[in-house]
Amino acid sequence: MKKRVVITGMGVVSPIGTGVDNFWNAIKENKLGFSLIDDIASEEFDVKIAARVKDFVPEERLDKKEAKRMDRFTQFAVSAALEAMEDAGTKFEDVDPYRSGVITGVGIGGLNLTCQEHEKYLEKGPDRVSVFFIPMMIGNMASGTISMKTGFKGANYCTTTACASATHAIGEAFRKIKDGYLDVCIAGGSEACVCEFGMAGFNNMKALSRSSDIERCSIPFDAERNGFVLGEGSGMLVLEELEHAKARGAKIYAEIAGYGATGDAFHMTSPDPEGKAASIAIKQAYEEAGLKPEDINYINAHGTSTHLNDLCETTAIKLALGEEAARKTVINSTKSMTGHLLGAAGAVEAIVTALSCRDDFVHATVGFKVPDPELDLDYCTEGNRNMTVNAALTNNLGFGGHNATLCITKYKD
């Protein structure tokens, strides 16, 4: 018998606020997490804005010595995971540790550290490269460290599928619990690669916005969109088997009811303009939840503010739901406030979707001004909406053609 999977804990580190309450209040206030870059020396560098985490203090949850031995993305991940555990209200000591897992996503990993250590290598020689370089840099160290902090000894691994990484991590954790392999799993994603080297790479492939206007740099679905804003952060969720959660009187945010995952098999960086594979992932998610297109009334879109993504995702939504249902669905993009958190995006956006189900609230796609005649759905551009959200989808599409969708529903006993 398949198990039901609910969300009982959350943790967030983001450009608009650290801690779930701070983050959710910032979402409701349509706060922008963007700031001008002031620490890149090159005058030739034409990216002006990033979405950095500004209020993160590692020592609030981590020992100073251990924090120094973690890359920033791992610090984010562990902090968010520990917040999620605190939020869940238990250490799950009654659960067999081999039935407690950690699955996290990361798109790139320790890029800042790699740059620092490579510079040290060039200037001072190989003997000066830190002994901690490799274990700090590798992307799986977030999930490994979280397991060491929690004592969870079950399935423990890292998904790396670019911008779909966290959604795949949550989806895989959902399946592990649904199929009876785990009772609880910490799942999510983390990223921290806002640095000159990484931004140069994204910029040279024409992916980043070159706007210097804080209010018009990340504008999903707008006709004047010209690229995403690189961000950083982490989102972690405690997923739990429903009966265990009920037995301990857990607070339940929402239920994860379905998951879809497909590949475009099309291009290294461009989504397939036909949107077929992405539409199948969307369809898989709501069908696994036992729902029909007309049951979905909210989608937290990938919505990167790039020309191709927003167009292709719109096409995929229409294919997956049908024109009539798609036009009745409210769509928004959290990236209009947070920027693109890469491997953390799906987790932070899953948290938004779950809270939207709980609170019957859908945030605006902030900054939108100029309609695009090719994008003709309801992108929630006129302000926040108080509306019943019983069943929602959240999409993420990654370089390499990776598509992932979660179906999150309001919890009903």
C-alpha positions as CSV (number, residue, x, y, z in Angstrom):
1,M,0.0,0.0,0.0
2,K,1.4,3.4,-1.0
3,K,2.0,5.9,1.8
4,R,0.9,9.5,1.9
5,V,3.7,12.1,2.2
6,V,3.4,15.4,4.1
7,I,5.6,18.4,4.8
8,T,6.1,18.9,8.5
9,G,9.1,21.2,8.6
10,M,10.8,24.0,6.5
11,G,13.9,26.0,6.5
12,V,15.0,28.9,4.2
13,V,18.1,31.0,3.5
14,S,17.3,33.4,0.7
15,P,18.1,36.8,-0.7
16,I,14.8,38.2,0.7
17,G,15.1,36.7,4.2
18,T,16.5,33.9,6.3
19,G,14.1,31.8,8.3
20,V,10.7,30.7,7.0
21,D,8.7,33.4,8.7
22,N,10.9,36.2,7.5
23,F,11.0,34.7,4.0
24,W,7.2,34.3,3.8
25,N,6.5,37.8,5.1
26,A,8.9,39.2,2.5
27,I,7.1,37.2,-0.2
28,K,3.8,38.8,0.9
29,E,5.3,42.2,0.9
30,N,6.8,41.6,-2.6
31,K,10.3,42.4,-1.4
32,L,13.1,42.4,-4.0
33,G,16.3,40.6,-3.1
34,F,18.4,42.3,-5.7
35,S,21.4,44.6,-5.2
36,L,24.1,46.2,-7.2
37,I,27.4,44.3,-7.4
38,D,30.1,46.4,-5.7
39,D,32.9,44.0,-5.3
40,I,33.9,43.1,-8.8
41,A,36.8,45.2,-10.0
42,S,36.6,44.8,-13.7
43,E,35.0,47.8,-15.4
44,E,34.4,45.6,-18.4
45,F,32.0,43.4,-16.4
46,D,28.6,44.2,-17.7
47,V,26.4,42.3,-15.2
48,K,25.4,44.9,-12.6
49,I,23.0,43.1,-10.2
50,A,22.9,39.8,-8.2
51,A,20.6,38.4,-5.6
52,R,22.8,37.7,-2.6
53,V,21.9,36.5,0.9
54,K,22.5,39.4,3.2
55,D,21.4,38.4,6.7
56,F,23.0,35.0,7.1
57,V,25.1,34.3,10.2
58,P,26.5,30.8,10.1
59,E,27.3,30.7,13.8
60,E,23.6,31.0,14.7
61,R,23.3,27.3,14.1
62,L,26.8,26.1,13.5
63,D,30.0,25.9,15.6
64,K,32.5,28.5,14.3
65,K,35.2,25.9,13.7
66,E,32.9,23.5,11.7
67,A,31.5,26.5,9.8
68,K,35.0,27.3,8.6
69,R,35.2,23.8,7.1
70,M,32.1,24.2,5.1
71,D,31.7,25.9,1.8
72,R,29.0,28.6,1.8
73,F,26.5,26.4,0.0
74,T,26.9,23.7,2.7
75,Q,26.5,26.3,5.4
76,F,23.3,27.4,3.8
77,A,22.1,23.8,3.5
78,V,22.9,22.7,7.0
79,S,21.4,25.9,8.5
80,A,18.2,25.5,6.5
81,A,18.0,21.8,7.4
82,L,18.4,22.4,11.1
83,E,15.7,25.1,11.0
84,A,13.4,22.6,9.2
85,M,14.1,20.0,12.0
86,E,13.4,22.6,14.7
87,D,10.2,23.5,12.8
88,A,9.2,19.9,12.7
89,G,9.4,19.7,16.4
90,T,11.3,16.4,16.8
91,K,14.6,14.8,16.2
92,F,12.8,11.6,15.1
93,E,14.6,9.5,17.7
94,D,11.7,7.0,17.6
95,V,12.4,6.3,13.9
96,D,15.0,3.7,12.8
97,P,17.9,5.8,11.6
98,Y,18.1,3.7,8.5
99,R,14.6,4.8,7.6
100,S,15.5,8.5,7.9
101,G,17.2,10.0,4.8
102,V,18.7,13.1,3.4
103,I,18.5,13.9,-0.3
104,T,19.6,17.4,-1.4
105,G,20.2,19.0,-4.8
106,V,23.0,21.3,-5.9
107,G,23.6,22.7,-9.4
108,I,27.2,23.7,-9.2
109,G,28.6,23.4,-5.6
110,G,31.7,25.1,-4.2
111,L,32.5,27.4,-7.1
112,N,33.7,30.3,-4.9
113,L,36.1,28.0,-3.0
114,T,37.3,26.5,-6.3
115,C,38.2,29.9,-7.6
116,Q,40.0,30.8,-4.3
117,E,42.0,27.6,-4.1
118,H,42.9,27.8,-7.8
119,E,44.3,31.3,-7.3
120,K,46.3,30.1,-4.3
121,Y,47.6,27.2,-6.5
122,L,48.8,29.5,-9.2
123,E,50.3,32.1,-6.8
124,K,51.8,29.8,-4.1
125,G,52.1,26.3,-5.6
126,P,50.2,23.0,-5.1
127,D,51.4,22.5,-1.5
128,R,49.3,25.5,-0.4
129,V,46.0,24.2,-1.6
130,S,43.8,23.5,1.4
131,V,43.5,19.9,2.7
132,F,39.8,20.7,3.0
133,F,39.4,21.9,-0.6
134,I,37.9,18.7,-2.1
135,P,35.5,17.7,0.8
136,M,34.4,21.3,1.0
137,M,33.8,21.8,-2.7
138,I,32.0,18.6,-3.7
139,G,28.2,19.0,-4.1
140,N,27.3,16.0,-2.1
141,M,28.8,17.4,1.1
142,A,25.6,19.2,1.9
143,S,23.6,16.0,2.2
144,G,26.5,14.3,3.9
145,T,26.9,17.0,6.5
146,I,23.2,17.2,7.2
147,S,23.2,13.4,7.9
148,M,26.1,13.8,10.3
149,K,24.2,16.6,12.2
150,T,20.9,14.7,12.4
151,G,22.1,11.1,12.7
152,F,19.9,10.1,9.7
153,K,21.5,7.0,8.1
154,G,19.1,6.0,5.4
155,A,19.2,7.0,1.7
156,N,21.7,9.8,1.4
157,Y,22.7,11.4,-1.9
158,C,22.8,14.5,-4.0
159,T,20.9,15.3,-7.2
160,T,22.7,17.5,-9.7
161,T,20.4,18.4,-12.6
162,A,21.2,22.1,-12.9
163,C,18.1,24.3,-12.1
164,A,15.9,21.2,-11.5
165,S,18.2,19.7,-8.8
166,A,16.2,20.5,-5.7
167,T,12.9,19.5,-7.3
168,H,14.4,16.2,-8.3
169,A,15.7,15.8,-4.7
170,I,12.3,16.5,-3.2
171,G,10.6,14.2,-5.7
172,E,13.0,11.4,-5.0
173,A,12.5,11.8,-1.3
174,F,8.7,11.8,-1.8
175,R,9.0,8.5,-3.7
176,K,11.2,6.9,-1.0
177,I,8.6,7.6,1.6
178,K,5.6,6.8,-0.6
179,D,7.0,3.4,-1.6
180,G,7.8,2.5,2.0
181,Y,11.6,2.8,2.0
182,L,11.8,5.7,4.5
183,D,9.6,7.2,7.1
184,V,11.1,10.7,7.1
185,C,13.5,12.5,4.8
186,I,15.2,16.0,4.7
187,A,15.1,17.2,1.1
188,G,15.8,20.4,-0.7
189,G,18.6,22.2,-2.4
190,S,21.4,24.8,-1.9
191,E,23.6,27.0,-4.0
192,A,26.2,29.7,-3.5
193,C,28.1,30.6,-6.6
194,V,27.7,34.3,-7.0
195,C,31.2,35.2,-8.0
196,E,32.9,36.9,-10.9
197,F,34.0,33.7,-12.5
198,G,30.7,32.0,-12.4
199,M,28.8,35.1,-13.5
200,A,31.2,35.6,-16.4
201,G,30.3,32.1,-17.6
202,F,26.6,32.6,-17.4
203,N,26.9,36.1,-18.9
204,N,28.9,35.0,-21.9
205,M,26.2,32.5,-22.9
206,K,23.7,35.4,-22.7
207,A,21.8,34.0,-19.8
208,L,22.0,36.9,-17.3
209,S,20.2,40.1,-17.2
210,R,22.4,43.1,-17.8
211,S,19.9,45.6,-16.4
212,S,21.1,48.0,-13.8
213,D,17.5,48.7,-12.6
214,I,16.7,46.8,-9.4
215,E,13.0,46.9,-10.3
216,R,13.4,45.7,-13.9
217,C,16.2,43.2,-13.8
218,S,14.2,40.0,-13.1
219,I,10.9,40.3,-14.9
220,P,9.5,36.9,-15.8
221,F,6.9,36.8,-18.6
222,D,7.5,40.5,-19.4
223,A,8.1,41.4,-23.1
224,E,11.3,43.2,-22.0
225,R,12.8,40.3,-20.1
226,N,16.5,39.8,-21.0
227,G,17.9,37.2,-18.7
228,F,17.9,35.9,-15.1
229,V,19.5,37.4,-12.0
230,L,22.0,35.0,-10.4
231,G,21.1,34.3,-6.8
232,E,22.1,32.1,-3.9
233,G,20.4,30.4,-0.9
234,S,18.9,27.2,0.3
235,G,15.5,25.6,1.0
236,M,15.0,22.4,3.0
237,L,11.9,20.5,3.8
238,V,11.1,17.7,6.3
239,L,9.0,15.1,4.4
240,E,7.2,12.6,6.6
241,E,4.9,9.6,6.2
242,L,1.4,10.8,7.1
243,E,0.5,8.3,9.8
244,H,3.8,8.9,11.7
245,A,3.2,12.7,11.5
246,K,-0.4,12.3,12.8
247,A,0.7,10.0,15.6
248,R,3.0,12.6,17.0
249,G,0.6,15.5,16.5
250,A,2.8,17.2,13.9
251,K,2.0,20.5,12.3
252,I,1.3,19.7,8.6
253,Y,1.9,22.4,6.0
254,A,0.7,20.6,2.9
255,E,0.9,17.2,1.1
256,I,3.2,16.2,-1.7
257,A,0.9,14.2,-3.9
258,G,2.7,13.8,-7.2
259,Y,6.0,14.1,-9.0
260,G,7.0,14.1,-12.7
261,A,10.5,14.0,-14.3
262,T,11.4,13.9,-18.0
263,G,14.3,14.9,-20.3
264,D,14.1,17.0,-23.5
265,A,16.9,15.2,-25.3
266,F,17.2,18.5,-27.3
267,H,20.0,21.0,-26.4
268,M,22.6,21.7,-23.8
269,T,21.0,24.9,-22.6
270,S,17.9,25.7,-24.5
271,P,14.5,24.1,-23.5
272,D,12.7,22.4,-26.3
273,P,10.4,25.0,-27.9
274,E,7.7,22.4,-28.5
275,G,7.5,21.9,-24.7
276,K,6.5,18.3,-25.1
277,A,8.8,16.7,-22.4
278,A,8.1,19.4,-19.9
279,S,4.4,19.0,-20.4
280,I,4.7,15.2,-19.8
281,A,6.5,16.0,-16.4
282,I,3.6,18.3,-15.5
283,K,1.0,15.7,-16.5
284,Q,2.8,12.9,-14.6
285,A,2.8,15.0,-11.4
286,Y,-1.0,15.8,-11.4
287,E,-2.0,12.4,-12.6
288,E,0.0,10.7,-9.8
289,A,-1.9,12.9,-7.4
290,G,-5.2,11.5,-8.9
291,L,-6.1,14.9,-10.3
292,K,-7.4,16.3,-13.6
293,P,-6.2,19.5,-15.3
294,E,-9.2,21.5,-14.0
295,D,-8.3,20.6,-10.4
296,I,-5.1,22.7,-10.7
297,N,-5.6,26.4,-10.1
298,Y,-2.1,27.5,-9.3
299,I,1.4,26.9,-10.8
300,N,4.6,28.3,-9.3
301,A,6.5,28.4,-12.6
302,H,10.2,28.1,-13.3
303,G,9.8,31.6,-14.8
304,T,13.4,32.6,-15.2
305,S,12.9,35.9,-17.1
306,T,14.7,34.5,-20.1
307,H,13.0,34.8,-23.5
308,L,13.1,31.0,-24.2
309,N,12.2,29.6,-20.8
310,D,9.1,31.7,-20.3
311,L,7.9,31.0,-23.8
312,C,8.6,27.3,-23.7
313,E,7.2,26.8,-20.2
314,T,4.0,28.5,-21.3
315,T,3.7,26.2,-24.2
316,A,4.3,23.2,-21.9
317,I,1.6,24.3,-19.5
318,K,-0.9,24.6,-22.3
319,L,0.0,21.2,-23.6
320,A,-0.2,19.6,-20.1
321,L,-3.5,21.2,-19.0
322,G,-5.2,22.0,-22.3
323,E,-5.9,25.5,-23.4
324,E,-9.1,26.0,-21.4
325,A,-7.7,24.8,-18.1
326,A,-4.4,26.6,-18.6
327,R,-6.2,29.9,-19.1
328,K,-8.0,29.4,-15.8
329,T,-4.8,28.7,-13.9
330,V,-3.0,31.4,-12.0
331,I,0.8,31.3,-12.7
332,N,3.5,33.2,-10.9
333,S,7.3,33.3,-10.6
334,T,9.1,33.6,-7.3
335,K,12.2,34.5,-9.2
336,S,10.7,37.9,-9.7
337,M,11.8,38.5,-6.1
338,T,14.6,36.1,-5.3
339,G,16.4,35.8,-8.6
340,H,17.5,32.4,-9.8
341,L,18.8,30.2,-7.0
342,L,19.9,27.5,-9.4
343,G,20.2,24.2,-7.5
344,A,18.2,25.7,-4.6
345,A,15.4,27.2,-6.7
346,G,13.1,24.2,-6.7
347,A,13.2,23.9,-2.9
348,V,12.5,27.5,-2.1
349,E,9.7,27.5,-4.7
350,A,8.2,24.3,-3.3
351,I,8.1,26.0,0.1
352,V,6.3,29.0,-1.5
353,T,3.8,26.6,-3.1
354,A,3.2,24.7,0.1
355,L,2.6,27.9,2.0
356,S,0.3,29.1,-0.7
357,C,-1.8,26.0,-0.2
358,R,-1.8,26.5,3.5
359,D,-2.7,30.2,3.5
360,D,-4.8,30.4,0.3
361,F,-2.5,33.1,-1.0
362,V,-0.7,33.6,-4.3
363,H,2.0,36.2,-4.6
364,A,2.3,38.5,-7.6
365,T,4.9,38.2,-10.3
366,V,6.6,41.3,-9.3
367,G,8.0,44.0,-11.7
368,F,5.9,43.1,-14.7
369,K,4.9,46.0,-16.9
370,V,5.0,45.1,-20.6
371,P,2.8,42.3,-21.9
372,D,4.2,39.8,-24.4
373,P,1.7,38.9,-27.1
374,E,3.2,35.4,-27.2
375,L,2.5,34.8,-23.5
376,D,-1.2,34.9,-23.0
377,L,-1.9,33.1,-19.7
378,D,-2.6,34.6,-16.2
379,Y,0.8,35.4,-14.7
380,C,-0.6,37.1,-11.6
381,T,0.9,40.4,-12.7
382,E,-1.6,42.8,-11.0
383,G,-0.8,42.1,-7.4
384,N,-1.1,39.4,-4.7
385,R,-4.3,37.3,-4.7
386,N,-6.2,35.8,-1.8
387,M,-7.7,32.7,-3.4
388,T,-8.4,29.1,-2.5
389,V,-5.4,26.9,-3.4
390,N,-6.3,23.2,-3.1
391,A,-3.9,21.7,-5.7
392,A,-0.8,23.4,-7.2
393,L,2.1,22.6,-9.3
394,T,5.7,23.8,-9.2
395,N,8.0,23.4,-12.2
396,N,11.7,23.5,-12.7
397,L,13.6,23.1,-15.9
398,G,17.4,22.7,-16.0
399,F,20.3,23.0,-18.5
400,G,20.7,19.6,-20.1
401,G,16.9,19.3,-20.7
402,H,16.0,18.2,-17.2
403,N,12.3,18.8,-16.3
404,A,10.8,18.3,-12.9
405,T,7.4,19.0,-11.5
406,L,5.8,18.5,-8.0
407,C,2.1,18.5,-7.3
408,I,1.5,19.9,-3.8
409,T,-2.0,19.9,-2.3
410,K,-3.8,21.4,0.7
411,Y,-3.6,18.8,3.5
412,K,-6.9,17.0,4.1
413,D,-7.2,14.1,6.6
